[in-house]
Amino acid sequence: ESIPAILNQSFRPKELIIIDDASTDNSVEIIEGFAKKDPVVRFYKNDVNLGNAPTYIKALEKVTGDYFNITAADDLVLPGLFEKSMAMLAKYPHAGLCSAISRQIDGDGNELVASPEPPYISKVPCYLSPEKALKYSLEGEGWCMPSTAIWRQSAVLESGGIPWEAGEFADGFLVPLISLNYGA
């Protein structure tokens, strides 16, 4: 479900880089099927399981566009995310990322939790300056969900890239790093 959800966005991605992290199920066959049908899909395989951060870094090295999104196999990108995020990033070209609300849904389609949890910092899409991002961070306000983030590649690279030392929290570590330097 996650691959068609990305390929069927109203703002179609320039490329969909998929890296299989040495899965032991039939993921490779499924991904190869999408790669054969759609030239946007670029498929790579890790020989051994490297974990999140090294795989994210490997993917970032392959990105040719100006923006990217890091999505896991169990993430489902809802319709309109890319279009709305790219519109916000066009409006605020100095922002390092754009993020949306994430919803955790069980197997029956029931919403379990939203992240960040309400109350939200704004009822409408807005720009957070680095100063406001710092204020909200210091107040413990959750405002960013990394799995929904569209990252400006140059901001990530100028900030040193994805920190492999952060392990499975690499994308969460990037949020303050990028938002405190570029806004969001």
N, C-alpha and C positions, 0 to 999 in steps of 0.2 A: 504494500500500500504506500510506503514512503516514497518510492521512486516515481510512480505516476503522479503523486501529489505535488512533487517538485516539477516534473516535466509539464504538467497541465496548469501551471500558474499562469495568470493573465499577463504577467511580466515574465516571459520565458527566460531562463538562464542561458548565458552564453555557453556555459559548459557545466556538466555535472560530473565532478570527480568523485569516484567511488573507490575506496580502498578497503578490500576485504582483509580483516586482521586475523587471518588464518582460521576462519570459521570451520566448524566440523559438521555443519548441516549442509543443506542444498543451496545455500546462498550464492555460491559461485555460479551455478547453472542459471539461477534466476537472473542474476546481474548480467551475465553474458548474453542472455536472451534480450534484455533491454539494450545492451550495447550494440548488438547486431541490428536492431530496429531503428535506433536513433543515434545519429552521429554526434549529438551533443554529449552523450555518455562516454566518459573516458574511464576505463576500468583498470585497476592495478591490484595486485595481491601481495600481502606480506607473506614471506616464507614461514615465519614464526610469529606468534602473537606478540606484538610490541606494546600494546596498551594504548590508551587514549592520546596522551601528549605526543609521543613519537609519531603516531599515525597522523595526528593533526598537522604536525610539522612537515611530514612528508607530503601531505595534501597541499599545504600552503605553498610549498616549493613548486608545485605544479600549476597553481592558479595563474591564469593569464589575464583575467579581468581586473577591474578596479575595486570590486566588492566581492565578498564571499560570505557564505553561511556555513556553519558547522552543524550538521544534523546527524544524529545517530540512527541506526536501523529501526529503532522502535519509536522514533519521532514522526509525527504526521503533520506536515506543514499545511495549514488551512488555506483555502482559496483567498487570494488577494494579499497575502502577507508580503510577497516581493514587490508588488505594484505599490502598495501603500508605503512600504519602507523606502523604496527608491524615490518616491515623491517627496518624502520627508528629507531624505539625504540630498536631493536636488535643491530643496528649499534652504537647507543648512549644510552647504558643502564642506564646511570646516569640521563638522561633527565626525567623530571617529567611529560611531556605530549608531544603529537604530534598533530598538528592541520593542517587543510587544508582549502582551500577557500570554502565558502558557496555561493550558488546561490539562490536568491529568485525568484520563478517562479509563474506566475499567472495561473489561471485555464485553459488557452488555451495553456500552455507550453512555453509562452514567458518569457525570462529572464528579470527581472526587475532591479535587482541590484546584484552585487557581494560584498561579505564582507569577509575580508577587501577589500576596493576599491583599484584599481591600482593607482599608480605604486606599485608593490610588492617589498618587501625587497630583494628578490632573484628570479631569473628565474628558479632555480632548488631547489629541496628539500635540506635543510641545517639545521645545528644545531645552535641554539642561546645560547651562554653562558649566565649565569646570568648577566654578565656585558653588553653584547649586548642587552639582553632583557630590562635592565634598560635604556640603551641609547635610544632604540626605543620608550620605554614608555614615557620617558621625552620629546622626540621630537614629541610626539603625533602620532607616526606611528602605525596604526592598523596592526597587524600581526597575530592575533589569533582570531579564531571564535570558541567559546566554544561548539557549537552544533556539530562541526566536531571533537572535541578533543577526543583523546584516552588518558586517564589519568592513570598514574602509581599509583596503589592503595596505596602502601607503602608511596609514596611522599605525597599524600593527607592526610593519617592518621598521618604521622610524623609531618605534618604542622597544625594539630588540626582538620582535617576533614572539612566537608562542613559547612560554617558559617550560621546557620539558621537565624541570625540577618540580613543577607543581603537580605532575602526574595527572590523575583523573580530574583534578580541579583546575586544569590549565585555562579553560575558557572562563571560568569564574574568576580567576586571578586577572585575566585580561580586562574585565569590566572596569575595575577601579583604575587600572593603569591607563587605559585608553580614555575613559570618561574624564579623569582628572587632568589629562593633558589636552584633550580635544573637545570635550563636551559630548553630549549624546542626544 
